[in-house]
Amino acid sequence: MSLLTKPVDLMAARLRARGIDPLLPFLGAASLALLGGALSFQFLGGLEPCVLCLQQRWPHVGVAVAAGALTALGPSRRVQGWGLLLITVLLLMTGGIGLYHVGVEQGWVEASAACSMSTAAGAQDLASLRAAIAGAPRAACTDIAWSLLGISMAGWNALLSVLLAGIAAGGARRIFRHG
């Protein structure tokens, strides 16, 4: 055991002793980290999210809530397996939205109506028009606000979410096969 892995190994051993799969808090923390990164870019970096950016965040909230609840409650192994399957689906959802967003950014697919729809369309008076404009994301879904190694934030979300979904699915498979 190295100095870097010892705390992680100790925490995993404590979770296993309580009958909790260590993947649950790991996946919850990973989703919170991705969500925290997006919020940091928005509030600290000043990058305004588009409609698809916002839609990619909600499944991560679901993963964090599900993983946190399952970790805190310590249900049976079978329930934890079903929880990991739910987490897999949520991660695939956000990964799919991210992949679609990359397609929109690259011009491979047309943006959905939500990306181009005016929020002012349903405004009845000047006050509701101002509220609609103030609450609407100002970024276009086709704009790439930030990228690393030629991959946009949506692309990174898709890649990391699908990787995490594979980990969650593997954990569920392990539980259902071996208990």
Salt bridges, closest charged atoms under 4 A:
ASP21 OD2 - ARG77 NH2 3.76
ASP21 OD2 - ARG174 NH2 2.80
GLU48 OE1 - ARG138 NH2 3.63
GLU105 OE2 - HIS101 NE2 3.53
